[in-house]
Amino acid sequence: MKKIVGIMAAAALATSAFAEINISSWNRQDVIPFNFVNDDGINSYGGTNWTKASENPMGKNGLSFSASSENAGFALDLAYCNSGLDRGDNAYAWVKPVEMLKLSFGRIDYNKGKQAHCYGHYDHAWRFQGDNFKDLGDGLAIGGRAARGFVVELTPVEGLWIDASCDVQQDDRAYKTFWSNASYGIGYDKEGLGSFRVVVFGKDGSATATTQNKKFDDVSVTNLNGNNAGPYAVIAAAADITAVENLFMTFGVSVPTSFGKYGTLDLSDTSALKATQADTFRASAAASYKLDPVTFHAVLDTKFGILSAIEGSRTSVDFKYNGFGYAAGVGADVVLTDMLTLITDVRFCNAEYVGATGTLTKENASDKEYKMGFNRGKFGGYIGLCQQLTNAKFDFGVECGVNQTIVGAETNDFTVAIPLQIQVEF
């Protein structure tokens, strides 16, 4: 009898300790049976829609485990991606020592305060290619805050939150954990009004130091301040407005405290001198409005102070931070039936927006001045149909554009692709 009671008590304790046990799965596979490129014939690709086909020949299949009680829990993701089985975005445990304090230790895909508005090709087709362009809308003025270390969340009153996300740097200085690999946020969420937050990202200026008067061929690099920028911060603020029915708006801005005063020079290439963009002033806005049966979308992201001009001769080069980059997009989702939706998306960005990294070159040996080259501006459009099933969706459509080809964007070729996507969730 005592043994039976003991078993029943253990079962009751286990049930109360883990009130919620969850197993879920997220799977996405993309195939492009036909991709037409000028002078390059017809190609085929497959993989995940957020990478170039050459980088990831397989899609992603994910399995997530989590369990929680009132004051403790864990999360673990497993994923088959890049042709191998590995851990996913999360592998952490958490506790609540008191009701208003939550501590999470491990690998944490933390996105509190992130400014985002994703629509169109982002979830329904192969994403338009190009650095900073293919994920436009996912992390605008405030990006993700993932950590391989710990996250501290404090909610002193309803709606108000204060947090810290720190990436632990093994066997290194503590300031790299608590500053140059950390972010600190404060925000307020109010149902029916919106969400407002400020996040400070720590930066390590030593990584952007350059050496004055270092010779490269016959060029003496004398600026980008030439000095260690020292620790600095990027201060970001954003507001999501939901006060008007069927209307969502988000506005954000981020400002580096050492704006336009440093960069990185790569002297390893013997054929060209490369200058890498430092943090810029950034302002962004996005919105969506639902007017049955249509939902309209728009996004605008701008960057000020891009490294965009060089003045100088063969013996002296001067870098300037006077470029203005922008990316804009519009789209609409039209509900045709309970299962079928028409998806449209058009986006454009100028060369400066993508061209954070330029190359300093001479067109020929007799040139007296060096010139900066940039990645090209990009245009992309998508129209397709999304079939919504019980726990899945199937997308098929047509994607086209200039400098947003599936493989890369090295030329001005106009391309057309037929992307297909399957996404299944359990």
C-alpha positions in Angstrom: 0.0 0.0 0.0 2.8 2.4 0.9 4.5 1.6 -2.4 1.3 2.4 -4.3 0.9 5.6 -2.5 4.5 6.5 -3.1 4.0 5.9 -6.9 0.9 8.0 -7.0 2.6 10.8 -5.1 5.5 10.7 -7.5 3.2 10.8 -10.5 1.3 13.7 -9.0 4.5 15.6 -8.3 5.7 15.0 -11.8 2.4 16.2 -13.2 2.5 19.4 -11.1 6.2 20.0 -11.9 5.6 19.9 -15.7 2.2 21.3 -16.3 3.1 22.0 -19.9 5.1 19.6 -22.1 5.3 20.6 -25.8 6.7 18.9 -28.9 6.4 20.9 -32.2 7.9 20.8 -35.6 8.7 23.5 -38.3 9.7 22.5 -41.8 10.4 24.5 -44.9 11.6 23.3 -48.3 12.1 25.5 -51.4 12.7 24.3 -55.0 13.3 26.4 -58.1 12.9 24.1 -61.1 13.5 27.0 -63.5 15.7 30.1 -63.2 16.3 32.0 -66.4 19.4 34.3 -66.5 20.6 36.4 -69.4 23.4 34.6 -71.3 23.5 31.9 -68.6 20.7 29.5 -69.8 18.2 27.9 -67.4 19.2 26.7 -64.0 17.6 24.8 -61.1 18.1 25.2 -57.3 16.8 24.0 -54.0 17.2 24.7 -50.3 16.1 27.2 -47.7 14.8 30.5 -49.0 17.0 32.7 -46.8 20.3 31.6 -48.3 21.9 31.3 -51.7 21.4 28.0 -53.4 25.1 27.3 -53.5 25.3 27.6 -49.7 22.5 25.3 -48.6 21.3 22.6 -51.0 18.8 21.2 -48.5 15.8 22.8 -46.7 15.2 22.9 -43.0 13.4 20.3 -40.9 13.1 21.3 -37.2 11.9 19.6 -34.1 11.4 21.6 -30.8 11.0 20.3 -27.3 10.0 22.4 -24.3 8.6 21.9 -20.8 7.6 24.3 -18.1 6.1 24.7 -14.7 5.2 28.0 -13.0 8.8 28.9 -12.2 11.1 26.7 -14.4 11.5 25.2 -17.8 13.7 24.4 -20.7 13.7 24.6 -24.6 15.6 22.5 -27.1 15.6 22.7 -30.9 17.0 20.1 -33.3 17.3 20.9 -37.0 18.3 19.1 -40.2 19.8 21.9 -42.3 22.9 22.4 -44.4 22.9 18.6 -45.1 23.4 17.7 -41.4 21.6 17.2 -38.1 22.5 19.8 -35.5 21.0 21.9 -32.6 18.7 24.6 -33.7 18.2 28.1 -32.4 17.5 27.3 -28.8 19.0 25.1 -26.2 18.5 26.6 -22.7 17.0 26.3 -19.3 15.2 29.0 -17.3 14.0 29.7 -13.8 11.9 32.4 -12.0 13.4 33.0 -8.5 10.7 35.5 -8.0 7.6 36.3 -10.1 9.0 39.4 -11.8 12.5 38.0 -12.6 13.3 35.4 -15.2 16.8 34.0 -15.8 17.7 32.0 -19.0 21.0 30.2 -19.4 22.2 28.6 -22.7 21.7 29.2 -26.4 18.8 31.6 -26.7 17.1 32.9 -29.8 16.1 36.1 -28.1 14.1 38.8 -30.0 12.5 41.0 -27.4 12.1 44.5 -28.7 13.0 43.6 -32.3 11.5 45.9 -34.9 10.1 43.8 -37.8 7.5 43.8 -40.5 7.8 40.7 -42.8 5.5 40.0 -45.7 5.5 38.9 -49.4 8.6 37.0 -50.7 10.1 36.7 -47.1 7.7 33.9 -46.2 6.4 32.8 -49.6 9.2 32.6 -52.1 13.0 32.5 -52.5 14.1 35.8 -50.8 15.5 38.5 -53.0 19.3 38.2 -52.9 21.8 40.8 -51.7 23.4 41.7 -48.4 21.0 43.7 -46.2 18.3 43.3 -48.9 17.0 39.7 -48.8 15.8 40.0 -45.2 14.4 43.6 -45.5 11.7 43.9 -42.8 13.2 41.4 -40.4 15.1 43.5 -37.9 15.0 47.1 -39.0 16.3 49.7 -36.5 16.4 47.0 -33.8 17.6 43.5 -34.8 17.7 40.2 -33.0 19.4 39.8 -29.7 20.3 36.1 -29.6 22.8 35.0 -27.0 25.0 32.0 -26.2 25.2 32.9 -22.6 22.4 34.3 -20.5 19.3 36.6 -20.6 17.9 38.5 -17.6 14.3 39.7 -17.9 12.6 41.9 -15.3 8.9 42.8 -15.3 8.3 45.1 -12.2 4.8 46.1 -13.3 2.4 44.9 -16.0 3.5 46.0 -19.4 6.9 47.3 -18.4 10.0 45.2 -19.1 13.8 45.6 -18.5 16.3 43.1 -19.8 19.8 42.2 -20.7 21.1 39.7 -23.3 24.8 38.7 -22.9 26.9 36.4 -25.0 29.5 34.8 -22.7 33.0 35.1 -24.1 34.9 32.0 -22.9 38.3 32.7 -21.3 38.2 36.4 -22.3 37.7 39.8 -20.6 34.4 40.2 -18.8 33.7 43.5 -20.5 33.4 41.6 -23.8 30.5 39.6 -22.2 28.8 42.5 -20.6 29.4 45.2 -23.2 30.8 44.3 -26.7 28.6 41.2 -26.9 25.6 42.4 -25.0 22.5 44.4 -25.4 20.3 46.1 -22.8 16.6 47.1 -23.2 13.7 48.7 -21.6 10.1 48.9 -23.0 6.5 49.2 -22.4 3.7 47.2 -24.1 0.0 48.3 -23.9 -2.7 46.3 -25.6 -4.7 48.5 -27.9 -2.0 51.1 -28.1 1.3 49.5 -29.1 4.8 48.7 -28.0 7.6 51.1 -27.2 11.2 50.3 -26.5 14.8 51.4 -26.4 17.7 49.0 -26.8 21.5 49.7 -26.3 23.9 47.5 -28.2 27.5 47.5 -26.9 30.3 47.6 -29.4 34.1 46.9 -29.1 35.9 49.7 -31.0 39.2 47.9 -31.0 37.9 45.7 -33.8 37.7 48.7 -36.0 41.2 50.1 -35.4 43.3 51.0 -38.4 47.0 51.8 -38.8 48.0 55.2 -40.0 50.5 55.6 -42.8 50.6 51.9 -43.6 51.7 51.4 -47.2 49.6 49.5 -49.7 51.3 49.4 -53.1 52.0 53.1 -53.5 49.1 54.3 -51.4 49.5 55.7 -47.9 46.3 55.2 -45.9 46.0 58.2 -43.6 42.5 58.3 -42.3 39.4 56.5 -41.2 40.6 58.3 -38.0 43.4 55.8 -37.9 42.9 55.3 -34.2 41.2 52.8 -32.0 37.6 53.9 -31.8 37.3 52.6 -28.2 34.1 51.1 -26.8 31.0 52.7 -28.1 27.3 52.0 -28.3 24.5 51.8 -30.8 21.3 53.3 -29.3 18.1 52.2 -30.9 14.5 53.0 -30.3 11.3 51.8 -31.9 7.5 52.1 -31.6 4.8 49.8 -32.9 1.4 51.5 -33.1 -1.8 49.4 -33.0 -4.3 52.0 -31.8 -6.2 52.1 -35.1 -8.2 49.0 -36.0 -6.8 47.0 -38.9 -3.7 49.3 -39.1 -0.2 48.4 -37.9 2.6 50.9 -38.0 6.2 50.7 -36.8 8.9 53.4 -36.6 12.5 53.1 -35.5 15.8 54.8 -35.4 19.4 53.7 -34.4 22.4 56.0 -33.7 26.0 54.9 -33.1 27.7 57.1 -30.5 30.9 57.3 -32.7 28.9 58.0 -35.9 31.0 58.2 -39.0 34.4 58.2 -37.3 35.8 54.8 -38.0 35.9 51.8 -40.3 38.0 48.8 -41.1 40.7 48.5 -43.7 41.5 45.1 -45.2 45.2 45.1 -46.4 45.3 41.4 -47.1 44.4 41.6 -50.7 47.4 42.5 -53.0 45.1 43.7 -55.8 42.7 46.0 -54.1 42.3 47.9 -50.8 38.9 47.1 -49.2 37.1 49.5 -46.8 34.3 48.1 -44.6 31.4 50.2 -43.5 31.1 51.1 -39.8 27.7 51.5 -38.1 25.5 54.1 -39.7 22.6 56.3 -38.6 19.5 54.3 -39.5 15.8 55.2 -39.7 13.0 52.9 -40.7 9.3 52.6 -41.0 6.7 50.0 -42.1 3.0 49.6 -42.1 0.2 47.3 -43.0 -3.5 47.9 -43.4 -6.3 45.4 -43.7 -9.2 46.2 -45.9 -11.1 43.0 -46.6 -10.2 41.1 -48.7 -6.9 42.9 -49.2 -4.0 43.6 -46.8 -1.6 46.3 -48.0 2.1 46.4 -46.9 4.9 48.9 -47.1 8.4 49.2 -45.7 11.2 51.8 -45.9 14.7 51.5 -44.5 17.3 54.3 -44.7 21.0 54.6 -43.8 22.9 57.8 -43.4 26.7 58.2 -43.3 27.6 55.3 -45.6 31.3 55.1 -46.7 30.6 56.2 -50.3 33.3 58.5 -51.6 37.0 58.7 -51.9 39.2 61.6 -52.8 42.9 61.4 -53.4 45.8 60.7 -55.5 48.1 57.7 -55.9 49.9 58.6 -52.7 47.1 59.6 -50.4 43.5 58.5 -50.1 40.7 60.2 -48.1 37.6 58.3 -47.1 34.2 60.1 -46.6 31.0 59.1 -44.8 28.5 61.0 -46.9 26.5 58.3 -48.6 22.7 57.8 -48.3 21.3 54.3 -48.8 17.6 53.3 -48.9 15.4 50.3 -49.5 11.7 50.4 -50.1 9.0 47.9 -50.8 5.2 47.6 -51.2 3.0 44.6 -51.5 -0.6 43.3 -51.1 -2.2 40.0 -50.0 -5.5 39.3 -51.6 -7.7 36.6 -50.1 -9.4 34.8 -53.0 -11.0 31.9 -51.1 -10.7 30.3 -47.7 -7.7 28.3 -48.9 -6.2 30.5 -51.6 -4.4 33.9 -51.3 -2.7 36.0 -54.0 0.7 37.3 -52.8 2.4 40.3 -54.5 5.7 42.1 -53.5 7.9 44.7 -55.2 11.2 46.0 -53.7 14.0 48.3 -54.6 17.3 49.5 -53.0 20.1 51.7 -54.3 23.7 50.8 -54.6 24.8 52.5 -51.3 22.3 50.5 -49.3 23.8 47.2 -50.4 27.3 48.6 -50.9 28.5 48.7 -47.3 31.7 47.1 -48.6 33.5 48.7 -51.4 36.8 48.1 -53.2 39.5 50.7 -53.9 41.0 50.0 -57.3 42.7 51.6 -60.3 41.2 50.9 -63.7 44.7 50.6 -65.1 48.2 51.1 -64.0 48.5 54.6 -65.3 45.6 56.0 -63.4 46.4 58.7 -60.9 43.4 58.2 -58.7 41.8 55.3 -56.9 38.1 54.7 -57.1 35.5 53.0 -54.9 33.3 50.3 -56.3 30.0 49.2 -54.9 27.6 46.3 -55.0 24.8 47.3 -57.4 21.3 48.5 -56.6 18.6 45.9 -56.7 15.1 45.5 -57.9 12.8 42.5 -57.3 9.2 41.5 -57.8 7.1 38.5 -56.9 3.6 37.4 -57.7 2.2 34.0 -56.6 -0.5 32.0 -55.0 -0.5 30.5 -51.5 -2.6 27.5 -50.7 -3.4 27.2 -47.0 -3.9 23.7 -45.8 -4.7 22.4 -42.3 -1.2 22.6 -40.9 0.8 23.5 -44.0 1.0 25.9 -47.0 2.1 25.5 -50.6 3.4 28.5 -52.5 4.0 28.8 -56.2 4.6 31.9 -58.3 7.0 34.0 -60.5 9.9 36.0 -59.2 11.9 38.5 -61.4 14.3 41.3 -61.0 17.6 43.0 -61.7 20.6 42.1 -59.6 18.7 39.8 -57.3 19.4 36.5 -59.1 19.3 33.3 -57.1 23.0 32.7 -57.2 24.3 36.2 -56.9 24.2 39.8 -58.2 27.5 40.4 -60.1 25.9 41.9 -63.2 22.9 43.8 -64.4 21.2 40.7 -65.8 17.5 40.5 -65.7 16.3 37.2 -64.3 13.1 35.2 -63.9 12.6 32.3 -61.6 9.7 29.9 -60.7 10.0 29.4 -56.9 8.0 26.7 -55.2 7.8 26.4 -51.4 6.3 23.9 -48.9 6.0 24.7 -45.2 4.6 22.2 -42.7 4.1 22.8 -39.0 2.9 20.5 -36.1 
